[in-house]
Structure formats: C-alpha cells, structure tokens
Amino acid sequence: MNRMLMFRCVLMCQLLAGLTLSWNCHADDTAQLPLILAHRGGAHEYEENTMEGFQACYERGIRGFETDIRMTKDGVLVLLHDDTLDRTHDASGPVENKLASELNSVRTKQGQSFLLLEEFLQYFEDKPGVYLELEMKTKNKDLYPDARVAEYCQKLHAFAKQYKPAGSDYLFTSFDERPLVTMRQLDADWPTAIIASQPLSEEFIERAKRLQATHIACRITGTSRDMVKKAQELGYKVNGWPGHRVEDYYLAIGLGLDVACTDIPTAIQKTKESLPAPPQK
C-alpha cells in the first residue's frame, strides 16, 4: 500500500469515527454535512463559469454554486473571474473595456459562448432550493472606481431580486469591502459574505461584524474547529475554501463548516453519497 493510499485510509477511519461520535452526542443536528459549493461551476471538472459546468453540476444533484460577476463598458453584467479575458477565452484585455455586443463572438478556449449574468440567473429561475454565491469582482479600483461600484451594485441587486426563486438563497460576496457596504445600504436584509485569503480568526469575525455580513468565507487551511464554532454561535455561516481534493471535504466535515467550496464538485458529491447515514432515532 503506497503512502497516499494509506493516508486516505487513515483519514477515512478518523472521519467515520468522528461522524459516529457526533451522531451519538448531537442527535438533533447530526445529518448536516457541509453544502457542496461548485466553485465557478466546477473549475477543475468543466470550463469555469460556463453553462455546461453549472448545468452538469445541477443535474448531478449539486445545489450550491459560486460564480464571478463583472460589468462591461456599457453596463452589462457578465460572468468572468480574471481581470482579463486572456486565460479563459479567445480574446484579450479587461471585459470592462468592451461593449457587450463585442462579446457575442467571444468563445471560451473550448468554444463555449460567453455567459451573461442574466442568462445564468434565468437558468436557475425555475429551480428553487439553490444556494448561490455571486462574487463581486470589483477589487481592481482602476476598473471599478467608487462611482462604478455603485452602478454595478444597483444592477446586480436588481437582477438577483428579479430572478431569485422562492426557497433559494442568493448571497452577494466579495474580497472588496466597497460593494458589501453598498449592498447593505441598498438592502438591509440581503445576505452577504466577506471573503479573505486567510484562516478564520477573531479579527476576521470582527471585520464581518463591522460590514454587517451574514456569512464568512475563509481559507480552510489553518482554520480551527473552535473558531468555526465561535463564528456559528454568533450567527455566521462559514464557508471554507479552496477545495481541490476529496481530503479537503473531509477536513470541511471535521471543522464543522456550513459550506465547502470546491473545484471538483461532482467528485465530492460522489464522496458525500458514499458516507454512512446517521443512525435512526
């Protein structure tokens, strides 16, 4: 048995023991495993931020999705992660410098159409029970000066409100504090999440309080179970990222996370389905 296989066997044994202990000690809240969040629609399984990825994950039974929102020169909201099109599409430069009509002929590296936010939201409009994170990619202040952030937020909020079905949870998330502040001013009740490339900490929780966020998205590495429990006791939902391996989902379970963000959602869905069911009361 090679070292990696042995590691996985040991980890699985520890996971099963931990689940059994949790089920025996906390019978009222035992069956809740972290929600699988398909990061960019499953970025390591499909082309990221494409309808192919989102649809395939939904049809596989996944109900958590994350995507990235940007705005064209003429104010159309689109799905794109990077500051430029170069890595993912057959075009170059910032999408913020292009008109929406110019994107009609832009394709992904594998030939898929460029995806607009409205098309994406329309797909989920008749699918209640979905948890959707809309990440506001406004951190580059050259592309998004304050005035543009305000316009961006107004349009994003209007679209989300228009297309969100009853029974679904849609979140506005960002590394950038500016759109989070603006969204809270627009809507006192809409859930938001602050994201940071760091483990969960007291400082991180205080930052979430200041921004009146409802969710926290932290790096899974270095985050402790005690800190997750503290945030949850304060009313926060905690999302851990990144998830590149099945072992990352096991860690999410051990930490007691609410959401596990992963680039391999269908692989994690298969793993989740293989875990033992909680004992019957």
N, C-alpha and C positions, 0 to 999 in steps of 0.2 A: 504494500500500500504506500503510495507516494505521500509526501508531506502535506500537499494541498488537500488530498482526499481525506487524510487523517484529521486535518484541521476542520474540515467540513463536518466530519462525523462527530467530533468532539463538540463542535458548536451546535449541531442539531440536538445532541443529547442534553446539552445545557439549556437550550431553548425549550425542549419538551418538558424538562424538569421544572423550569421557571413557569411555563404555562400551567402545568398541573398545580403547582403551589399557588399561583394567582387564582386559579379557578376555585380551589378549595378554600382560600381565605377571603375571596371577594366575589361571592356568588352573584351579587346583584349587577356587576358590571364586567363580567368576565369575557363575554363573547366578542368584545370590541377590539379588533385588530386595527392597526393604522390604515387609514384610507390610502389606496394606491393613487398617486398623482402622476399622470402621464406627462412628464416634462417635455414641453414643446411637441406634444403628441407622440412621445416615444422616440427621442432623438437618436438613439443607438439602434433602433429597430426599423425606423422609417425615416424618410427625409423629414427634417424638422419643420414644424409649423405648416404642414400640408394637410389637405382634406383627406388624403389617403391614410395618413397616420391617425388622425382623430377618429375617422370612421372605423378603421380596423380595430382600434382600442375599444371603442364603444361597443362594437359588435362582439368583442371578446368578453364583454361583461364589466369593463372598467368604467367607473363613474366619476373619476377625478381627472381633471385636465388643467394644464398650465400653458399659457401662451404669452407672446410678447407683442405689445401694441406700439406702433409708431404712426406718424402723420405726414402725409405728402405735402408738397409745397402748396397745393391748393386745398389743403384741409381735409383730405380723405384718410380715414384710419385704416391701417393695414397691419398684417402680421409679419414681423421680422425681428430677429434678435439683435443682429450686429449693427454697428454704426454705418456699415456699408453693405452693398449687395454682393460684393466680390466673392466671398467664401461659399455662399449657398445658391447663387443664381448666375445666369449668363449675362449679367450686367455689372456695372461698377458704380461706385460712388454712393453717397447717402441717399436713401429713399426720400428724405426730407427736401432734397433739391430737385425732385422730379414731380411732374404732374401725374395725376392718377391715370390719365389716358396713355401715358408713356409705359405704364406697367402692363398694358394689355398684351404686349408682345414679349414681355419678360417671362422666362421659364426657369425652373429650378435646374440644377445640374443634370437631373434625370428626366427633365422635360415636363414637369408638372406646372400648372398655372399658378401665377402669383395670387395669394389669398387675401382678400379684403376682410376686414373685421365684420362687416355686415353679412357677408356670405357665411362666415364662421358661426355667428350668432344665430342666423337663420337655420342652420343645421340642427342646433340644439333647442330651437324654439318649441318643438313639439315633443321634447324629451325631458320630462320632469325628473327630479331626483339626481340631478347632476351638480357636482361641486366644481366650480370653475374659477381659476385664478387668472385674472387679467393683469399682467405685469406692465406697468407704465414705464417705458424705456426713455425717460426724459433726463437722465443724469448729465448728458453732454450739454452744457449750457450754451455752447456755440450753436448747436442745433435747436435747443429749446430754451431761449431766454424766458424770463418770467411771464411776459405777456403771452407768449405762445403756449406756455404750460396752462394758463387759464383757459384759452380756447380749446386746447386738447382735452382738458378735464370735462368741460361742459359737453363736448361732443361724445366723449366716452360714457359719461354718466347717462346721457340721454339714450344712447344706443342700448346700454345694458338694461336700463329700466324698461325700454320698449320691448325687448326680446326675451327677457328672463321669464321662464315659465314658473307658475306656482309650484312650490315644492323643491325648487333648486336653490343652491347657494352660490352667488356670484361675488367674488372678492376683488377689490382693487388693491394691488400690491406694488411695492417699489423699493429700490435702494435709495431713491431720491426723496427727501422729505417734502419737497415743494408740492408735488401732486397729492401727497397724502393729506397735507394741510388744506389744500384747495378742495379736495373731495369731502373732507369733513365739514367744511364751510357750506358746500353745496347740499350735503345730505348728512344729517346728524346721526342717522341710524344705519347707513350702509356699512357693512363690514369691510375693514381694511387690514392690511398686513405690512409691517415693516420688515424688510429683508436686509441681512448683513452677512458678509463673509467672515463670520466669527461664531464661536460656540455661544450657547445661551449663558447669560450671566446676569448678575444684579443690575449692572449698567444697561444691558440690553433691555431688560424689563422696564427700567425707569424711562428709557427712551420711548418704548411703546406706550407707556402711560402718558408721557408728555404729548405724543402725537394722537392720543385717543384711539389707538389701534385696537383691534379686537383679536388679531392673530399675530404670531411671531414666526418668522422663517429664519432658522439658524443653521449653521453648519453642524452636521451630525457628529463629526469628529471633534472630540473634546467636550461635548455636551454631557452633563451628568443627569442621572435619573432624578436626583434630589432637586436639581434646578428646574427640570421639566415639571415635576410635581408642584413646585412652588408657583411657577407661572400658571399652571392649570388651576390651582387653588385660588388664584387671583382672577380667574375667569378667562384666561387666554387659551386659545387653541394653538398648539405648537406643531410646526411643520419642519421636518429635518431634511437637509439636502447636502451634497448631491448623492444620488443613488445610482451607482454604476454596476453593482454586483448583487447577487442574491444575499450575500452576507450583510450587506447594508440594510436590507429589510429585516433580517434577524436582529440587527442592532436597534433598528427603529422599534421593534416589538419590545426588546429589553428595556429601552429607555421610556417606554410608555407614551410614545408620540401619538398625536392625533392624525397626522398626515405624514406619509413617506413619499417624498418627491423622487422619482426615478426615471432614468433614460431607457430602462428595459421593462416597461410596464407589463407586457404580456408574459414575460418570463416570471415576473414577480406574481402575477395573477395565478399562474400555474403553481407556484410555490405556496401561495396562500391557500389554494384549494386543496393542497396535499396535507395541510396541517390538521391535527386532530380536532374534532369538535369538542366543545366544552361538555362536561358531564351534565346530565339532566338533573333538574331539581327534584 
